[in-house]
Amino acid sequence: MKKLKAKIMNPPGFTLDKIKFAIDGPTFERAVKLYENGKVTNFDDNGFTYTAKVLGTKPYDVFVSRRRYDKGNCNCYLGQNDTLCKHMVALAIHVVKEGRPLAKKDKKQAHTPTCSGKLGKLSDGDFATTKKAITSAMRYVKPYRGPSRTWFAYQNSLSEGCNRLSAIVSDLPVGEHTASLLVNLLLRLDKKLCTGGVDDSNGIVGGFVEEVVEVLKECAKLDLKCIKSFANLKDRETCFGWEEPLLKL
């Protein structure tokens, strides 16, 4: 089926990164499949919402807000129960890509940080870009000051921040330069957990910290020089002792 080109008159308030780092894997994958198979049809932009007919088990009438892709509706079962569905996400993807094909990197999500396994060193330019990306992702790991009704949305923000950080960490080359960057990241997250007002009741941030520690251990196996960076953790008191495995090395 030929994919319709989106006629975007009013740019959206969301990006593909915003979608893929905030959505669970199965929903995102199903939405991508719908989009790539040309199931988003009859697209329209009325200035306030984006609407389309998305072809699933049957044709579904879908709309999403111009400002937020997760605000809208679909007449499928999930949509009728106020749950973000694959049809809404497929429409949102159609909006940000304007009907163009998705690249491989567009479809790549990251829910867990991994060691790239590639030895190397970041150039000064790449190092500065990476630090900027980390700072941007850290904005999602913020203090919780809202009412109880916004707690779930807040936890989603923590997940998105950790997913964004996971993608950054997983692309880094292995080396002392990178190890130092990751140790600094862990210390920043630890400060947020200890004194920054982050409500990590679900263990989202703490779990990410432990996963980055595992990445650093893998890095140290590939390049012993990484261990030098662990000296910065000596005599520091952290939230739950995550630094101990690194100091043992």
N, C-alpha and C positions, 0 to 999 in steps of 0.2 A: 504494500500500500504506500502510495506517495505521501511523504510527510508535508503538511501544510506549513508554509513559512509564516511565522508570527509577525503581525503588524503591530509593533509596540509604539503607541503614541505617547504613553506616559511611562518613563523608566520605573522599574520596581524598587521598593525599599529593601530588597533582599538580594543576595548573591547565591551562586551555586555553592560556594563554601559554606555559607550560612545554612543551606539546606542539608548538605551531605554530612556536616559535622554535628548536626543537631538531631538527625533522624537515625533510628535504629537500622541495623544492617538489612534485615529482611524486607522492611517497608521500602527502603531506598532502592534495593535491587529490583523489586517488583515494579516500582515506579519507573526506573530506568528502562526496564523491558517494555513497558507500555509505551514510553516515549519513543524508543528506538524502533518499535514496530508500527509507528505511525498511528497510534490509537487516540491521540489528542486531535480532535477535529472541531470544525465550526468555531475556531477561536475568535474572541472579540475583546477589545480593550475599550471600556466605556469611561475611563478616566478615574474611576473609583475602585473598580474590581476588574479582574480578568475572568472571563467565562469561556467555557468550552463544553463540548460533548465528548466524554472519554469512553471509548468502546471497551468494555470489560465483558463480564458474563452477559450483560446487555448494555445498551447505551445509557450512560449516567450523565446527568446535568450537574456540572461542577462550577464553582466559582471560588476565587481566593482574593483576599484584599491586596490592593496595590502596595500597601506598606508591610504586611506580614503574610507570608505564604501559609502559615498555620491558622490563619483566621479566615474562615470561609465556610463552605458547605458542599456536601455531595449527597445525592439521594440514594447512595448505597447503604448497606446495613450499618457500617461503621460511622459513616457521615451522619446518619440519622440519630446516632447515639453520641454525637459531639466528639467523635474520635477522629484524629487526623488519619486519612486513608491514603492508599497508594494513588488513587485517582487525583486527589488534590496535589500530591507531591509531583505527579507526572505533569500536571498543568503548570506548576511552579517551575519545573525544569524547562518546559517548553517556553516559558516567558523569558527566563534568563539566557537561554541559548538561542532564542529567536528562531527556533526550528532547525538550527544547524546541528550537525552530528556531534556526539560527545566524544572527546578524546579519551584515551586510556586513563590519563591522570584525573580526568573529570569524574570517573566512576570509582576511583580508589578512595575508600574510606580508611580510617585508622581509629581503632578502639583500644589498641594496646601498643605501647612503645616497644620497638624491637631494635636489636643491634644490626646495622647494615652489613657488617662483616667485611667492609671495604676499608683498607688502610688508606689514610690520606690526611691532608690538612686543609682547613678552610682558608681561602684567600682573605685578605683584609676586607675586601668588598663583601664577600659571602658571609664573613663573620659578623659584619655590621648589619647585613640584611637579616641574618638569623636572629640576632639579638632583638632587632625591631619586631620580627614575627613573634618571638617569645613574649615580648612585652604586650603585644596586641592580644595574644591568646590568654595571657594572665588576667586581662580585664574581665574575663568571664568567671574567674575564681575570685569572687568579691564577697564582702561582708553581707550577712543577712540581717536586714533591719525591717523587713516587711511583715505584714499580718500573716496569720497562719494559713489563710486561703491561697497565698502566693508561694508557699513552701515548695510545692512540687515543681513549679516553674523555676524556682531558684535552684533546685537540684538538677534540673535540665541544663541550667546555665553552667553549673559545675562540670557536668558531663561534656558539654560542648567545649569548654575550655580545655579539659584533659584530652579530648579527642584531637583538638587542634594541636596541642603540644605533642601528642603521640605521633602525629604526622611529621612534625618538625624533627623530633628525636630520631625517628626511623630512617630519615634521609641523610643523617649526618655521617661523615666519614669517621673511622676509628683513629684516635690519636690523642696525645696529651692535650692539645688545644680543645678538642671536643669534650674530653673528660672534665676539664676545668669549667667549661660552659655548663655542663650538666650538673656538676657539684654546686655551682652558683644557683642554678635553677632550683635544685632541691632545697637549698637554704632559704631561698625566697618563698617557696611554697610552705616550708616549715614555719617561717615567721607569720605567714598568713593564718596558718592553723593555730599557732600558739597564742598570738596576740592580735591578729588581724580581723577577728570577728567572723571568720568563715565557719558556717555550720555544716560540718562534714559528718552528720549523723549517719548517712548511708555509706560512709567510708569510700566515697568516690575519689577524693583527692589523696587520702592516705593510701589507697590501693594503687594509684598512679605512682606515688612516691616509691613504693616498694618495687614496682615494675621497672622504674628507672634505675633503681639500685641494681637490679638483675642485669640491666643493659650495661651498666658500668662494670660489673663483674665480668661480663663477656668481653667488653673492650679490653680489660686488663689482661685477659688470657691471650688476646691477639697482639697487644702492645703493652709491655711491662711499664713503659714510661707513663702510662695513664695513672699508675699507682701514686705518682708524685702529687697529683692533684688531691688525693684523699687526705693529705696531711693538713689541709685547710679545715678538716672536720675534727681535728684533735682538740680535746678539752672543750668541746661545744655541747651544750645540753639541748637535745632535740625533743620533739613531742613524744615520740614512742621508740626511740633508740634505733631508727632505721640506718644510722651511720655505722653501727657496730660491725656488720659484715665487711664493710669497706675498710675500716681501720684494722681489721684482722689481716687483711692482705698486705 
